[in-house]
Amino acid sequence: MTRYHPIFELFLCRMRMFYREPDAIFWTYGFPVLLTIGLGVAFRTKPPDKVQVAVQDAPELREIRRTLESDHSFQTLVGSVAQCEAWIRKGEADIAVLHSDGVEYRSDPTRPEAAIARLRVDEAIQRAAGRTDAVAIKDAHVTSPGARYIDFLIPGLLGMNLMGGGLWGIGFVTVDMRIRKLLKRLIATPMRKRDFFLSLIGSRMVFTIPEVLLLLVTGWLLFRVAIEGSLVNIAIVAGIGALSFAGLGLFLASRARKIETISGLMNAVMLPMWIFSGIFFSSKRFPDLLQPFIQALPLTQLNNALRAVITDGASLMSQWLPLSILAAYGFVSFVLALRWFKWT
């Protein structure tokens, strides 16, 4: 007589449940890719915007007009004083150059781009008039890997997806099974609570593989995001993060009996990490007073480790602290879930 192991059978059950739900597949794999593409296009690398300059149509400003028109960093509009003021008022021009006993700059001081426009326009006009710098200056542009926003964004989105997959993919599914009386039926089978937990975590780890690959491949193919670290190290960091949030998802779902309850619990846990953990911008932007709280969040440590490995090519040993914190979250959550979990 063939003997089936409970963990293997429960694992197959979970895999079938997942792949029979198209919406779950989309939110797990499709949505993060679409979000990456959308944000990557919105914040893609592009040349600086042209300064919109309105120039009065006056003979005295003819040379200045030629100077600005010959410079490709400016877009000039030529008209009367009233037209120049209207362009400023409507936001169609950043600054107006008028003739009034010399050259007059007219702009809206409440618009930040107006101050930059004045500096650039005045620099071009003064240099055309023969002004030279007292100190020689040379510009150097930073183009090293990881300097672009998309390079910063990809590890953050990967961490966010691992968090969402661990909490929603395990916590929400477990409560849904409790509501549909599936957990009650499993009590009669020859398995232990630990078998059920390990099957959920095992399926979650399998789902993690395409999640990581899809985001990394999308970033590399579409935006040439450099992957400086070892793929093995990236897989280990992502795996520890997935295990940590899987344990947290089990803990949150250990006694919840309603969809509203588990949804509220998971949103309460994830919301601080969405805001503070450096998904879309650096967590260092927050005041020093909040930094101990921010650094204690598991997603902060996961994002820090992912960015260090992916962007900087850091070794696993150099990331022992964030990985230890993630492992501690996962271990403690798993132990508490084993103790407090209820089937019904």
ZIMO-V164555 format. One record per residue. N is the residue number from 1. SS is DSSP state (a for helix, b for strand, c for the rest). PHI is phi in degrees with one decimal (NA if undefined). Layout:
# ZIMO-V164555
n->N ss->SS phi->PHI
n->N ss->SS phi->PHI
This chain:
# ZIMO-V164555
n->1 ss->c phi->NA
n->2 ss->c phi->-74.6
n->3 ss->c phi->-109.5
n->4 ss->c phi->-98.9
n->5 ss->c phi->-80.1
n->6 ss->a phi->-57.2
n->7 ss->a phi->-63.5
n->8 ss->a phi->-65.2
n->9 ss->a phi->-66.9
n->10 ss->a phi->-66.9
n->11 ss->a phi->-62.0
n->12 ss->a phi->-61.9
n->13 ss->a phi->-60.8
n->14 ss->a phi->-65.7
n->15 ss->a phi->-63.1
n->16 ss->a phi->-66.0
n->17 ss->a phi->-60.9
n->18 ss->a phi->-69.4
n->19 ss->a phi->-76.0
n->20 ss->c phi->-93.7
n->21 ss->c phi->-117.5
n->22 ss->a phi->-59.8
n->23 ss->a phi->-66.4
n->24 ss->a phi->-66.1
n->25 ss->a phi->-64.0
n->26 ss->a phi->-63.6
n->27 ss->a phi->-69.4
n->28 ss->a phi->-82.6
n->29 ss->a phi->-112.9
n->30 ss->a phi->-75.1
n->31 ss->a phi->-61.7
n->32 ss->a phi->-59.7
n->33 ss->a phi->-67.7
n->34 ss->a phi->-62.9
n->35 ss->a phi->-64.7
n->36 ss->a phi->-63.3
n->37 ss->a phi->-64.4
n->38 ss->a phi->-61.8
n->39 ss->a phi->-70.7
n->40 ss->a phi->-64.2
n->41 ss->a phi->-69.9
n->42 ss->a phi->-64.4
n->43 ss->c phi->-113.9
n->44 ss->c phi->-66.7
n->45 ss->c phi->-71.8
n->46 ss->c phi->-148.4
n->47 ss->c phi->-65.9
n->48 ss->c phi->-59.5
n->49 ss->c phi->-64.8
n->50 ss->c phi->-71.2
n->51 ss->b phi->-80.9
n->52 ss->b phi->-85.8
n->53 ss->b phi->-117.3
n->54 ss->b phi->-96.5
n->55 ss->b phi->-117.5
n->56 ss->b phi->-66.0
n->57 ss->c phi->-81.4
n->58 ss->c phi->-135.7
n->59 ss->a phi->-57.3
n->60 ss->a phi->-67.3
n->61 ss->a phi->-105.1
n->62 ss->a phi->-63.6
n->63 ss->a phi->-68.1
n->64 ss->a phi->-63.1
n->65 ss->a phi->-61.9
n->66 ss->a phi->-62.7
n->67 ss->a phi->-60.6
n->68 ss->a phi->-69.6
n->69 ss->a phi->-70.0
n->70 ss->a phi->-80.7
n->71 ss->c phi->-98.1
n->72 ss->c phi->-71.0
n->73 ss->c phi->-84.7
n->74 ss->b phi->-119.0
n->75 ss->b phi->-117.5
n->76 ss->b phi->-99.2
n->77 ss->b phi->-121.4
n->78 ss->b phi->-116.0
n->79 ss->b phi->-171.9
n->80 ss->c phi->-73.9
n->81 ss->a phi->-59.7
n->82 ss->a phi->-63.3
n->83 ss->a phi->-66.7
n->84 ss->a phi->-61.3
n->85 ss->a phi->-65.4
n->86 ss->a phi->-65.8
n->87 ss->a phi->-63.9
n->88 ss->a phi->-64.9
n->89 ss->a phi->-63.3
n->90 ss->a phi->-84.8
n->91 ss->c phi->78.5
n->92 ss->c phi->-82.7
n->93 ss->c phi->-135.9
n->94 ss->c phi->-82.7
n->95 ss->b phi->-154.7
n->96 ss->b phi->-117.3
n->97 ss->b phi->-108.4
n->98 ss->b phi->-120.6
n->99 ss->b phi->-100.9
n->100 ss->c phi->-159.6
n->101 ss->c phi->52.5
n->102 ss->c phi->124.4
n->103 ss->b phi->-112.3
n->104 ss->b phi->-119.0
n->105 ss->b phi->-97.7
n->106 ss->b phi->-125.5
n->107 ss->c phi->-154.4
n->108 ss->c phi->-93.6
n->109 ss->c phi->-67.7
n->110 ss->c phi->-80.7
n->111 ss->c phi->-98.6
n->112 ss->a phi->-58.6
n->113 ss->a phi->-69.2
n->114 ss->a phi->-66.6
n->115 ss->a phi->-65.0
n->116 ss->a phi->-65.9
n->117 ss->a phi->-62.0
n->118 ss->a phi->-62.2
n->119 ss->a phi->-62.9
n->120 ss->a phi->-70.8
n->121 ss->a phi->-66.6
n->122 ss->a phi->-63.4
n->123 ss->a phi->-60.5
n->124 ss->a phi->-66.2
n->125 ss->a phi->-67.6
n->126 ss->a phi->-66.3
n->127 ss->a phi->-68.3
n->128 ss->a phi->-64.5
n->129 ss->c phi->-83.5
n->130 ss->c phi->109.2
n->131 ss->c phi->-71.5
n->132 ss->c phi->-123.4
n->133 ss->c phi->-83.2
n->134 ss->c phi->-72.0
n->135 ss->c phi->-121.0
n->136 ss->c phi->-69.2
n->137 ss->c phi->-124.0
n->138 ss->c phi->-127.1
n->139 ss->c phi->-94.7
n->140 ss->c phi->-129.4
n->141 ss->c phi->-100.3
n->142 ss->c phi->-86.1
n->143 ss->c phi->-129.5
n->144 ss->c phi->-71.4
n->145 ss->c phi->-57.7
n->146 ss->c phi->89.7
n->147 ss->c phi->-81.2
n->148 ss->c phi->-82.2
n->149 ss->a phi->-65.7
n->150 ss->a phi->-63.8
n->151 ss->a phi->-65.5
n->152 ss->a phi->-74.3
n->153 ss->a phi->-73.0
n->154 ss->a phi->-56.0
n->155 ss->a phi->-61.9
n->156 ss->a phi->-64.9
n->157 ss->a phi->-66.2
n->158 ss->a phi->-63.5
n->159 ss->a phi->-63.5
n->160 ss->a phi->-61.6
n->161 ss->a phi->-68.2
n->162 ss->a phi->-65.5
n->163 ss->a phi->-64.3
n->164 ss->a phi->-62.9
n->165 ss->a phi->-64.9
n->166 ss->a phi->-68.8
n->167 ss->a phi->-80.7
n->168 ss->a phi->-73.0
n->169 ss->a phi->-68.7
n->170 ss->a phi->-115.9
n->171 ss->a phi->-61.7
n->172 ss->a phi->-65.8
n->173 ss->a phi->-63.3
n->174 ss->a phi->-63.4
n->175 ss->a phi->-67.0
n->176 ss->a phi->-62.0
n->177 ss->a phi->-67.5
n->178 ss->a phi->-67.3
n->179 ss->a phi->-65.3
n->180 ss->c phi->-84.6
n->181 ss->c phi->66.6
n->182 ss->a phi->-70.7
n->183 ss->a phi->-65.6
n->184 ss->a phi->-63.6
n->185 ss->a phi->-70.6
n->186 ss->a phi->-69.3
n->187 ss->c phi->-61.6
n->188 ss->c phi->-77.8
n->189 ss->c phi->-89.6
n->190 ss->c phi->-78.3
n->191 ss->c phi->-143.9
n->192 ss->c phi->-109.8
n->193 ss->a phi->-57.0
n->194 ss->a phi->-63.0
n->195 ss->a phi->-61.6
n->196 ss->a phi->-62.5
n->197 ss->a phi->-62.3
n->198 ss->a phi->-65.7
n->199 ss->a phi->-67.1
n->200 ss->a phi->-64.2
n->201 ss->a phi->-66.7
n->202 ss->a phi->-62.3
n->203 ss->a phi->-65.2
n->204 ss->a phi->-63.5
n->205 ss->a phi->-66.9
n->206 ss->a phi->-66.4
n->207 ss->a phi->-65.9
n->208 ss->a phi->-68.0
n->209 ss->a phi->-58.5
n->210 ss->a phi->-66.8
n->211 ss->a phi->-59.3
n->212 ss->a phi->-65.7
n->213 ss->a phi->-63.6
n->214 ss->a phi->-61.1
n->215 ss->a phi->-67.5
n->216 ss->a phi->-67.0
n->217 ss->a phi->-67.7
n->218 ss->a phi->-61.1
n->219 ss->a phi->-63.7
n->220 ss->a phi->-74.1
n->221 ss->a phi->-70.3
n->222 ss->a phi->-87.5
n->223 ss->a phi->-125.8
n->224 ss->c phi->53.1
n->225 ss->c phi->-70.3
n->226 ss->c phi->-74.3
n->227 ss->c phi->-107.1
n->228 ss->c phi->-81.0
n->229 ss->c phi->-89.3
n->230 ss->c phi->-70.4
n->231 ss->a phi->-63.1
n->232 ss->a phi->-65.1
n->233 ss->a phi->-63.4
n->234 ss->a phi->-62.3
n->235 ss->a phi->-64.1
n->236 ss->a phi->-67.8
n->237 ss->a phi->-62.7
n->238 ss->a phi->-64.0
n->239 ss->a phi->-65.3
n->240 ss->a phi->-64.5
n->241 ss->a phi->-63.6
n->242 ss->a phi->-63.8
n->243 ss->a phi->-64.0
n->244 ss->a phi->-61.8
n->245 ss->a phi->-75.3
n->246 ss->a phi->-65.2
n->247 ss->a phi->-61.8
n->248 ss->a phi->-65.7
n->249 ss->a phi->-63.7
n->250 ss->a phi->-63.0
n->251 ss->a phi->-63.6
n->252 ss->a phi->-65.4
n->253 ss->c phi->-91.0
n->254 ss->c phi->-61.5
n->255 ss->c phi->-132.4
n->256 ss->c phi->-66.6
n->257 ss->c phi->-117.1
n->258 ss->c phi->-132.8
n->259 ss->a phi->-60.7
n->260 ss->a phi->-62.2
n->261 ss->a phi->-67.9
n->262 ss->a phi->-68.2
n->263 ss->a phi->-63.7
n->264 ss->a phi->-64.4
n->265 ss->a phi->-63.7
n->266 ss->a phi->-69.3
n->267 ss->a phi->-65.5
n->268 ss->a phi->-64.6
n->269 ss->a phi->-78.8
n->270 ss->a phi->-80.3
n->271 ss->a phi->-56.0
n->272 ss->a phi->-59.3
n->273 ss->a phi->-75.3
n->274 ss->a phi->-58.6
n->275 ss->a phi->-82.6
n->276 ss->a phi->-99.1
n->277 ss->c phi->-87.6
n->278 ss->c phi->77.3
n->279 ss->c phi->-76.2
n->280 ss->c phi->-103.4
n->281 ss->c phi->-152.8
n->282 ss->c phi->-64.0
n->283 ss->a phi->-69.5
n->284 ss->a phi->-70.4
n->285 ss->a phi->-69.8
n->286 ss->c phi->-79.9
n->287 ss->c phi->-59.3
n->288 ss->a phi->-59.9
n->289 ss->a phi->-61.0
n->290 ss->a phi->-89.9
n->291 ss->a phi->-61.6
n->292 ss->a phi->-59.0
n->293 ss->a phi->-65.1
n->294 ss->a phi->-64.5
n->295 ss->a phi->-70.7
n->296 ss->c phi->-82.0
n->297 ss->c phi->-75.9
n->298 ss->a phi->-63.5
n->299 ss->a phi->-68.5
n->300 ss->a phi->-60.4
n->301 ss->a phi->-67.6
n->302 ss->a phi->-66.3
n->303 ss->a phi->-63.7
n->304 ss->a phi->-60.8
n->305 ss->a phi->-68.9
n->306 ss->a phi->-63.4
n->307 ss->a phi->-65.8
n->308 ss->a phi->-64.2
n->309 ss->a phi->-77.5
n->310 ss->a phi->-73.2
n->311 ss->c phi->-85.5
n->312 ss->c phi->-98.1
n->313 ss->c phi->69.7
n->314 ss->c phi->-69.6
n->315 ss->c phi->-83.6
n->316 ss->c phi->-66.8
n->317 ss->a phi->-62.3
n->318 ss->a phi->-70.6
n->319 ss->a phi->-108.2
n->320 ss->a phi->-63.3
n->321 ss->a phi->-69.2
n->322 ss->a phi->-61.9
n->323 ss->a phi->-69.2
n->324 ss->a phi->-67.0
n->325 ss->a phi->-64.3
n->326 ss->a phi->-63.0
n->327 ss->a phi->-63.1
n->328 ss->a phi->-64.3
n->329 ss->a phi->-58.6
n->330 ss->a phi->-64.9
n->331 ss->a phi->-65.3
n->332 ss->a phi->-63.7
n->333 ss->a phi->-63.4
n->334 ss->a phi->-64.6
n->335 ss->a phi->-63.9
n->336 ss->a phi->-66.0
n->337 ss->a phi->-64.9
n->338 ss->a phi->-59.5
n->339 ss->a phi->-80.7
n->340 ss->a phi->-101.0
n->341 ss->c phi->-63.7
n->342 ss->c phi->-124.8
n->343 ss->c phi->-74.2
n->344 ss->c phi->-121.8
